[in-house]
Amino acid sequence: MGTYIGIDLGGTHIRAGRVANEIIETQNKMRTPKDPRDADETVDAIKEVIRTVMNEQVEAIGIGVPSLVDRDKGIVYNVTNIPYWDEVPLKKMLEKEYQVPVYLDNDANCFALGERYFGVGCDYQNFVGLTVGTGLGGGIIQQGRLLQDANCGSGEFGMLPYKDNVLEYYASGSFFNNVYGLDGNEMFLKAQQKDPQALEAYRRLGIHLAAAVKMVMYTVDPQMIVFGGAVAEAHELYEETLYEYIQDFGYPNSVKNLRIFFSKLECPGILGAASLCY
């Protein structure tokens, strides 16, 4: 294994880490420009945080972005929470700056790939990584490799129709605000205090996440599903309900064979992005 930089680009923070021998040697973060004048201002911020972890041993840079990517051309499209990022040739910009190969992919794909190299996915050839935060995203690993689809859009299970909306309206942290008018942190604190409404909210979240699991199973029939993201960290509050509500899946043997894990990776965004270089 060589030395690589992983960049986790988010709407609030840009996180960077230098990864060598499967360990994050150093990392840093800075705030994503809140009201940039143009796309270049955010690109400059990415360059700046890369400089803080760059050294002469770095062989490549991987970047996970919250949107769709043209992997071959390295163009990022339609980032909803970063202004002016409708079409940004990020690969070309960064390769010119640092003279090393740059690889880009969707952040949920990076999460799945990070689990493949650093987490529970080491032991599985076919699995799905689901990121459960403000939305619901997914990355698909088949035959040990990230699924190479046409537009970097596979695994977006959260956008499938569900009830009166789409799946991520109910099967994500946004569920608490959408239905109960509370953000995820508030609901978690209330649940920790054994508030009945909060405990019921998490129980119902488990029902919706079970629906997500069944959609994944009908679509790609994986050996394993690993959950990541902020909501996954509270899995003890809904895990029992999730298992209960996947039992009516149409193929009982598939349910019996399926393994479900909750990620224990530290800094999964950095490790996942660095995995693009492997």
For each residue, the residues with C-beta under 8 A, 3 or more apart:
1: 20 21 22 278
2: 20 57 59 60 277
3: 18 19 20 25 55 57 58 59
4: 18 19 20 58 59 60 61 62 274 277 278
5: 16 17 18 19 50 53 54 58 60 61 62 274
6: 16 17 19 61 62 63 64 269 270 271 272 273 274 275 276
7: 14 15 16 46 49 50 61 62 63 64 270 273
8: 13 14 15 16 64 107 110 267 269 270 272 273
9: 14 32 46 63 64 65 66 82 107
10: 13 14 15 32 66 81 107 269
11: 32 66 81 82
12: 31 32
13: 8 10 29 30 31 32
14: 7 8 9 10 29 30 31 32 45 46 49
15: 7 8 10 27 28 29 49 267 269 270
16: 5 6 7 8 27 28 29 49 50 52 53 270
17: 5 6 24 25 26 27 28 53 267 270 271 274
18: 3 4 5 24 25 26 27 53 54 55 58
19: 3 4 5 6 22 23 24 25 270 271 274
20: 1 2 3 4 23 25 57
21: 1
22: 1 19 117 118
23: 19 20
24: 17 18 19 27 267 270 271
25: 3 17 18 19 20
26: 17 18 53
27: 15 16 17 18 24 53 267 270
28: 15 16 17 49 52 53
29: 13 14 15 16 49
30: 13 14 45 48 49
31: 12 13 14 34
32: 9 10 11 12 13 14 42 45 82
33: 36 41 42 45
34: 31
35: 83
36: 33 39 41 42 82 83 84
37: 41
38: 41 84
39: 36 42 43 84 85 88
40: 43 44
41: 33 36 37 38 44 45
42: 32 33 36 39 45 46 82 83 84 85
43: 39 40 46 47 88 90 93
44: 40 41 47 48
45: 14 30 32 33 41 42 48 49
46: 7 9 14 42 43 49 50 63 90 94
47: 43 44 50 51 94 97
48: 30 44 45 51 52
49: 7 14 15 16 28 29 30 45 46 52 53
50: 5 7 16 46 47 53 54 61 94 98
51: 47 48 54
52: 16 28 48 49
53: 5 16 17 18 26 27 28 49 50
54: 5 18 50 51 58 98
55: 3 18 58
56:
57: 2 3 20
58: 3 4 5 18 54 55 61 98 100
59: 2 3 4 100 101 277
60: 2 4 5 100 101 102 103 277
61: 4 5 6 7 50 58 94 98 100 101 102 103 277
62: 4 5 6 7 102 103 104 105 110 273 274 275 276 277
63: 6 7 9 46 90 94 102 103 104 105 273 276
64: 6 7 8 9 104 105 106 107 109 110 111 269 272 273 276
65: 9 69 76 79 90 104 105 106 107
66: 9 10 11 79 80 81 82 106 107
67: 76 77 78 79 80 85 106
68: 76 77 78 106 151 152 153
69: 65 74 75 76 77 104 105 106 152
70: 73 74 75 77 151 152
71: 74 103 104 105 148 152
72:
73: 70 89 91
74: 69 70 71 89 90 91 92 95 102 103 104
75: 69 70 87 88 89 90 91
76: 65 67 68 69 79 85 87 88 90 104
77: 67 68 69 70 86 87
78: 67 68 85 86 87
79: 65 66 67 76 82 85 86 88
80: 66 67
81: 10 11 66
82: 9 11 32 36 42 66 79 85
83: 35 36 42
84: 36 38 39 42
85: 39 42 67 76 78 79 82 88
86: 77 78 79
87: 75 76 77 78
88: 39 43 75 76 79 85 93
89: 73 74 75 92 93
90: 43 46 63 65 74 75 76 93 94 102 104
91: 73 74 75 94 95 102 103 104
92: 74 89 95 96
93: 43 88 89 90 96 97
94: 46 47 50 61 63 90 91 97 98 102
95: 74 91 92 98 99 100 101 102
96: 92 93 99
97: 47 93 94
98: 50 54 58 61 94 95 102
99: 95 96
100: 58 59 60 61 95
101: 59 60 61 95 277
102: 60 61 62 63 74 90 91 94 95 98
103: 60 61 62 63 71 74 91 276 277
104: 62 63 64 65 69 71 74 76 90 91 276
105: 62 63 64 65 69 71 109 110 113 146 152 273 276
106: 64 65 66 67 68 69 109 110 137 139 152 153 155
107: 8 9 10 64 65 66 110 111 131 137 269 272 273
108: 111 112 129 130 131 137 138 139 155 156
109: 64 105 106 112 113 139 140 146 152 155
110: 8 62 64 105 106 107 113 114 139 269 272 273 275 276
111: 64 107 108 114 115 129 131 137 139 228 263 268 269 272
112: 108 109 115 116 121 127 128 129 138 139 140 141 146 155 226 272
113: 105 109 110 116 117 139 141 146 272 275 276
114: 110 111 117 118 119 129 265 268 269 271 272 273 274 275
115: 111 112 118 119 120 121 127 129 141 226 228 263 265 268 272
116: 112 113 119 121 122 127 141 144 146 275
117: 22 113 114 121 122 271 275 278
118: 22 114 115 122 265 271 275
119: 114 115 116 122 226 263 264 265 268
120: 115 123 124 224 226 261 263 264
121: 112 115 116 117 124 127 129 141 224 226
122: 116 117 118 119
123: 120
124: 120 121 127 141 222 223 224 259
125: 141 142 143 144 223
126: 141 142 143 220 222 223 224
127: 112 115 116 121 124 141 222 223 224 225 226
128: 112 138 139 140 141 155 216 220 222 224 225 226
129: 108 111 112 114 115 121 138 139 141 225 226 227 228 263
130: 108 136 137 138 157 212 216 225 226 227 228 229
131: 107 108 111 135 136 137 138 139 227 228 229
132: 136 171 172 173 209 227 228 229 230 231 232
133: 172 173 229 230 231
134: 172 173 174
135: 131 158 168 172 174
136: 130 131 132 157 158 167 168 171 172 212
137: 106 107 108 111 130 131 155 156 157 158
138: 108 112 128 129 130 131 155 156 157 158 216
139: 106 108 109 110 111 112 113 128 129 131 146 147 155
140: 109 112 128 146 147 154 155 220 222
141: 112 113 115 116 121 124 125 126 127 128 129 144 145 146 147
142: 125 126 145 147 220
143: 125 126
144: 116 125 141
145: 141 142 148
146: 105 109 112 113 116 139 140 141
147: 139 140 141 142 154 155
148: 71 145
149: 152 153 154
150: 153
151: 68 70
152: 68 69 70 71 105 106 109 149
153: 68 106 149 150 156
154: 140 147 149
155: 106 108 109 112 128 137 138 139 140 147
156: 108 137 138 153 159
157: 130 136 137 138 160 167 212 215 216 219
158: 135 136 137 138 166 167 168 171 172 212
159: 156 166 167 168
160: 157 166 167 215
161: 165 166 167
162: 165 166 167 169 170 171 208 211
163: 169 170
164:
165: 161 162 169 170
166: 158 159 160 161 162 169
167: 136 157 158 159 160 161 162 170 171 208 211 212 215
168: 135 136 158 159 171 172 174
169: 162 163 165 166 172 174 175 178
170: 162 163 165 167 175 178 179 205 208 211
171: 132 136 158 162 167 168 175 205 208 209 211 212
172: 132 133 134 135 136 158 168 169 175 231
173: 132 133 134 176 177 183 184 229 230 231
174: 134 135 168 169 177 178
175: 169 170 171 172 178 179 201 204 205 208
176: 173 179 180 182 183 184 186 187 201 205
177: 173 174 180 181 182 183 184
178: 169 170 174 175
179: 170 175 176 201 204
180: 176 177 187 197 201
181: 177
182: 176 177 186 187 190
183: 173 176 177 186 187
184: 173 176 177 187 188 230 231
185: 188 189
186: 176 182 183 189 190
187: 176 180 182 183 184 190 191 198 201 202
188: 184 185 191 192 198 234 237
189: 185 186 192 193
190: 182 186 187 193 195 197 198
191: 187 188 194 195 198 199 201 202 234 237
192: 188 189
193: 189 190 198
194: 191 199
195: 190 191 198 199
196: 199 200
197: 180 190 200 201
198: 187 188 190 191 193 195 201 202
199: 191 194 195 196 202 203 237
200: 196 197 203 204
201: 175 176 179 180 187 191 197 198 204 205
202: 187 191 198 199 205 206 234 237 238 241
203: 199 200 206 207 237 238 241
204: 175 179 200 201 207 208 241
205: 170 171 175 176 201 202 208 209 231 237 238 241
206: 202 203 209 210 238 239 240 241 242 244 245
207: 203 204 210 211 241 242 245
208: 162 167 170 171 175 204 205 211 212
209: 132 171 205 206 212 213 227 238 242
210: 206 207 213 214 241 242 243 244 245 246
211: 162 167 170 171 207 208 214 215 245
212: 130 136 157 158 167 171 208 209 215 216
213: 209 210 216 217 225 242 246 258 260
214: 210 211 217 218 246 249
215: 157 160 167 211 212 218 219
216: 128 130 138 157 212 213 219 220 222 225
217: 213 214 220 221 222 246 249 251 254 255 258
218: 214 215 221 250
219: 157 215 216
220: 126 128 140 142 216 217
221: 217 218 254
222: 124 126 127 128 140 216 217 225 258
223: 124 125 126 127 257 258 259
224: 120 121 124 126 127 128 258 259 260 261
225: 127 128 129 130 213 216 222 258 259 260 261
226: 112 115 119 120 121 127 128 129 130 260 261 262 263
227: 129 130 131 132 209 231 232 235 260 261 262 263
228: 111 115 129 130 131 132 232 262 263 265 268
229: 130 131 132 133 173 232 233
230: 132 133 173 184 233 234
231: 132 133 172 173 184 205 227 234
232: 132 227 228 229 235 262 263
233: 229 230 262
234: 188 191 202 230 231 237 238
235: 227 232 238 239 262
236: 239
237: 188 191 199 202 203 205 234
238: 202 203 205 206 209 234 235 241 242
239: 206 235 236 242 243 262
240: 206 243 244
241: 202 203 204 205 206 207 210 238 244 245
242: 206 207 209 210 213 238 239 245 246 260
243: 210 239 240 246 247 260
244: 206 210 240 241 247
245: 206 207 210 211 241 242 248
246: 210 213 214 217 242 243 249 255 258
247: 243 244 255
248: 245
249: 214 217 246 252 254 255
250: 218
251: 217 254 255
252: 249 255 256
253: 256 257
254: 217 221 249 251 257 258
255: 217 246 247 249 251 252 258
256: 252 253
257: 223 253 254
258: 213 217 222 223 224 225 246 254 255
259: 124 223 224 225
260: 213 224 225 226 227 242 243
261: 120 224 225 226 227
262: 226 227 228 232 233 235 239
263: 111 115 119 120 129 226 227 228 232 268
264: 119 120
265: 114 115 118 119 228 268 271
266:
267: 8 15 17 24 27 270 271
268: 111 114 115 119 228 263 265 271 272
269: 6 8 10 15 64 107 110 111 114 272 273
270: 6 7 8 15 16 17 19 24 27 267 273 274
271: 6 17 19 24 114 117 118 265 267 268 274 275
272: 6 8 64 107 110 111 112 113 114 115 268 269 275 276
273: 6 7 8 62 63 64 105 107 110 114 269 270 276
274: 4 5 6 17 19 62 114 270 271 277 278
275: 6 62 110 113 114 116 117 118 271 272 278
276: 6 62 63 64 103 104 105 110 113 272 273
277: 2 4 59 60 61 62 101 103 274
278: 1 4 117 274 275
